[in-house]
Amino acid sequence: MYKNDTFFRLRDFLMDYEKALMALPDRELWIWLMYRMGYTQKYIGVSLGVTQSDVAYHIARILKYLAGWVGYEEGLRGKSGSPKRGAVGR
């Protein structure tokens, strides 16, 4: 049987995730979106005029940022804490 509680926790998690993404600086948002769409780090770097190692660095920072913002690992279990605000690249 479907539990309403699960639906609301998932909805809240997704809303927090969206807010966290919108708080990213433009370059980091592009890096994240391209990465999640399956582009290679090398391709992303060439497209944005940065090195592959720069892309890898930004992805690692974004992952850490998102984990803090939405309680990434715990978000689906309903234990997300208060979001840590502040953009990564500023």
C-alpha positions in Angstrom: 0.0 0.0 0.0 1.2 3.5 -0.9 2.0 5.7 2.0 1.2 9.4 1.7 4.2 10.2 4.0 6.6 8.8 1.5 5.1 11.0 -1.3 5.4 14.1 0.8 9.0 13.4 1.8 9.9 12.8 -1.8 8.2 15.9 -2.9 10.0 18.0 -0.2 13.3 16.4 -1.2 12.8 17.3 -4.8 11.8 20.9 -4.0 14.9 21.3 -1.9 17.0 19.8 -4.6 15.6 22.3 -7.1 16.2 25.2 -4.8 19.8 24.1 -4.3 20.4 23.9 -8.0 18.9 27.3 -8.7 21.3 28.8 -6.1 24.4 27.5 -8.0 26.3 30.0 -10.1 25.6 29.7 -13.9 28.8 28.0 -14.8 28.4 25.3 -12.1 24.8 24.8 -13.0 25.8 24.1 -16.6 28.5 21.8 -15.5 26.1 19.9 -13.3 23.4 19.6 -15.9 25.7 18.5 -18.6 27.3 16.0 -16.2 23.9 14.6 -15.3 22.9 14.3 -18.9 25.9 12.0 -19.5 28.5 14.2 -21.1 32.1 13.4 -20.4 34.1 15.8 -18.2 36.4 16.4 -21.2 33.5 17.4 -23.4 32.1 19.7 -20.7 35.5 21.3 -20.3 35.9 21.9 -24.0 32.4 23.3 -24.3 32.8 25.7 -21.4 36.5 26.6 -22.1 38.0 25.0 -19.0 40.1 21.9 -18.4 38.8 18.5 -17.5 40.4 18.7 -14.1 38.5 22.0 -13.5 35.3 20.2 -14.4 36.1 17.3 -12.0 36.9 19.9 -9.2 33.5 21.6 -9.8 31.6 18.4 -9.8 33.1 17.3 -6.5 32.3 20.7 -5.0 28.7 20.6 -6.3 28.2 17.1 -4.9 29.4 18.2 -1.5 27.2 21.3 -1.7 24.1 19.4 -2.7 24.7 16.8 0.0 24.7 19.6 2.6 21.8 21.5 1.1 19.3 18.7 0.9 20.7 16.0 3.2 21.4 14.1 -0.1 21.8 10.7 1.4 19.1 11.1 4.0 16.7 13.1 2.0 14.6 10.2 0.9 14.4 8.9 4.4 12.9 12.2 5.7 15.8 13.2 7.8 17.0 16.2 5.8 18.3 18.9 8.1 18.1 22.6 7.5 19.7 23.6 4.2 23.1 25.1 4.1 22.7 28.2 2.0 25.3 30.0 -0.1 26.6 29.3 -3.5 29.6 27.2 -4.1 31.6 29.4 -6.5 31.2 32.7 -4.8 
